[in-house]
């Protein structure tokens, strides 16, 4: 008879346990150089806990703990034999069958180190009807197993004698020391059920025969009789206890997070304090809640968005075109033509927020802790000022110049890298390796015409953007002089090799410099610390001094921020979640429907997080709630970006419109010429060539940056075509299709 509640393997009963799994070492121990370190083999553990068949199932963990050479693997192999057997009555097998499963051997030297798991979890159905995955490790049910019990006349073998012995040992006496009383109380309070089982000695052949391989014929009969009772009792669905933390059942996927948290604490020579273990458990508990809420958000988005999907006019995979880069002035009229109505509404709502400036500062440089004033200054530089001329004709530049001065490892280069990464137009260079010509412009001889031409430098390439210069203090004094004019007058004058020109350099400069002595000396002035000339310093609008504070509190805050950042980094599954709705193989989704779905899924995820029982208290959970909100907003932005990039008429509006016009006119002229209606052909050839010339002109102007007014006029014409022709035509065709569909259905129904 098969065991109830346990799913059987498809393999035949004659196959050994080794054919249906093997022992996997998930924690390795290195005892070299007089120290002990523990290493978590995350790929091996993930292959077991994240397998699709068990990752979302509840966990039952069974382990045998104790000193080495006490028969832990020996006993676990009997558990495996019971779980793998199809016969409930004869699970222990024949007397000549060797014991397989976890590696073990006789002798005084240990055979295994670290923590081993069986590669194939057993799926069982508990009496409550829940499916659970059985692993062999630390469990909620604490069972004291006493091997080699030699006093059956005091406490008989089995569970009855074991529980009597346990009650006697855990009973608190008035003569007990306070620490002993505390240990006894903690044992009772930390486990859902505590029991004890007494096993006799397995026999002299097990202990003295070096060739013993686990055959039942070599094991004492009384030991086997008690074993036949012990193993089914432990593995019965009615006895197994689901793994719980803080009263919440955990799954295999969540167990992997706890493994990682505990391994960080165990990296040392001494055991962690109980308080550290509690903090690690609370941290892993809250992280698991965040992961569950992220999965709920993604699932809700997939469920809510797919029914609302509609086909965009052309399902091509498109990418951001960076169409704002060439415009020096971005007026509201131009923005309203290039942005969608939803994006404009979002910008208008943001403009009404009193905390707009602080919100923008908090959204910048998420990987850099603190330095709020620096972030505000860089934000102001990115927005820029208003360039104008005074009544006397003096030009006042609108671009700001910012310089960061400070100790090493104060995130100066990270500020520059972040600006270079997300700014639409930015150039990153080093003052130590750049020359004056490389920063401004160079006059060189053309290889084909042999005439002198001007090659743009970093300041010209970053026109209407930001030029990030690292190691600004390492620049030669003569090279610094060459950028005086560019920083103040925003122009570069060149007179060389018969070439005389004045070039625009409307660029903001973000520079980073190190103190002369390596560290900033507060007893000296700013100029004495960096060694820059007064003329170059006067051209910077903002100076920020970053000092590495030798303070334990500050160091802990920075370290905590870095650790939290890495622990909240989205996995590849989370990063690609938007592609399940808005990927290149998915149709375009209405932005309003996407916003409604995001708001609904966001609120559901937050509500789920607050309803989950978590450790650490409300203040501790509030930190992770803010992290969850940030993560969900980032996921929402990924959905919006992926969806917007699918609409070709939003990303490449002008070339898409004129390309469609050319295709339509080409089809009409081809058909009319084939039919022989030359008058129609000649009539449509004129607008065909006109559209072709317009498209080529727009491409030339966009590439060269010349005549921006004419390029904007062509963009406006494309917008008019989309709003007045394309959109109404699509709506009209859709209405006619519905009417025809309804009209064809009525006669069919009447006939039926």
Secondary structure as GFF3:
##gff-version 3
##sequence-region A 1 752
A	DSSP	three_ten_helix	17	20	.	.	.	ID=ss1
A	DSSP	beta_strand	23	30	.	.	.	ID=ss2
A	DSSP	three_ten_helix	32	34	.	.	.	ID=ss3
A	DSSP	beta_strand	37	40	.	.	.	ID=ss4
A	DSSP	alpha_helix	42	49	.	.	.	ID=ss5
A	DSSP	beta_strand	58	61	.	.	.	ID=ss6
A	DSSP	alpha_helix	72	84	.	.	.	ID=ss7
A	DSSP	beta_strand	115	118	.	.	.	ID=ss8
A	DSSP	beta_strand	122	125	.	.	.	ID=ss9
A	DSSP	beta_strand	131	135	.	.	.	ID=ss10
A	DSSP	beta_strand	141	146	.	.	.	ID=ss11
A	DSSP	alpha_helix	159	170	.	.	.	ID=ss12
A	DSSP	alpha_helix	178	190	.	.	.	ID=ss13
A	DSSP	beta_strand	193	198	.	.	.	ID=ss14
A	DSSP	alpha_helix	204	208	.	.	.	ID=ss15
A	DSSP	three_ten_helix	216	218	.	.	.	ID=ss16
A	DSSP	alpha_helix	221	235	.	.	.	ID=ss17
A	DSSP	beta_strand	244	245	.	.	.	ID=ss18
A	DSSP	beta_strand	248	249	.	.	.	ID=ss19
A	DSSP	alpha_helix	252	265	.	.	.	ID=ss20
A	DSSP	alpha_helix	274	305	.	.	.	ID=ss21
A	DSSP	three_ten_helix	306	308	.	.	.	ID=ss22
A	DSSP	alpha_helix	332	338	.	.	.	ID=ss23
A	DSSP	alpha_helix	341	351	.	.	.	ID=ss24
A	DSSP	alpha_helix	356	363	.	.	.	ID=ss25
A	DSSP	alpha_helix	372	383	.	.	.	ID=ss26
A	DSSP	beta_strand	388	389	.	.	.	ID=ss27
A	DSSP	beta_strand	395	396	.	.	.	ID=ss28
A	DSSP	beta_strand	401	406	.	.	.	ID=ss29
A	DSSP	alpha_helix	412	422	.	.	.	ID=ss30
A	DSSP	beta_strand	426	430	.	.	.	ID=ss31
A	DSSP	alpha_helix	436	439	.	.	.	ID=ss32
A	DSSP	beta_strand	441	445	.	.	.	ID=ss33
A	DSSP	beta_strand	452	456	.	.	.	ID=ss34
A	DSSP	alpha_helix	458	461	.	.	.	ID=ss35
A	DSSP	beta_strand	466	470	.	.	.	ID=ss36
A	DSSP	three_ten_helix	472	474	.	.	.	ID=ss37
A	DSSP	alpha_helix	477	482	.	.	.	ID=ss38
A	DSSP	alpha_helix	484	488	.	.	.	ID=ss39
A	DSSP	beta_strand	491	496	.	.	.	ID=ss40
A	DSSP	beta_strand	499	504	.	.	.	ID=ss41
A	DSSP	beta_strand	508	514	.	.	.	ID=ss42
A	DSSP	alpha_helix	526	530	.	.	.	ID=ss43
A	DSSP	alpha_helix	534	537	.	.	.	ID=ss44
A	DSSP	beta_strand	542	546	.	.	.	ID=ss45
A	DSSP	alpha_helix	552	567	.	.	.	ID=ss46
A	DSSP	alpha_helix	572	575	.	.	.	ID=ss47
A	DSSP	alpha_helix	579	582	.	.	.	ID=ss48
A	DSSP	alpha_helix	591	611	.	.	.	ID=ss49
A	DSSP	alpha_helix	617	644	.	.	.	ID=ss50
A	DSSP	alpha_helix	648	651	.	.	.	ID=ss51
A	DSSP	alpha_helix	653	675	.	.	.	ID=ss52
A	DSSP	alpha_helix	678	704	.	.	.	ID=ss53
A	DSSP	alpha_helix	708	721	.	.	.	ID=ss54
A	DSSP	pi_helix	722	726	.	.	.	ID=ss55
A	DSSP	alpha_helix	727	751	.	.	.	ID=ss56
###
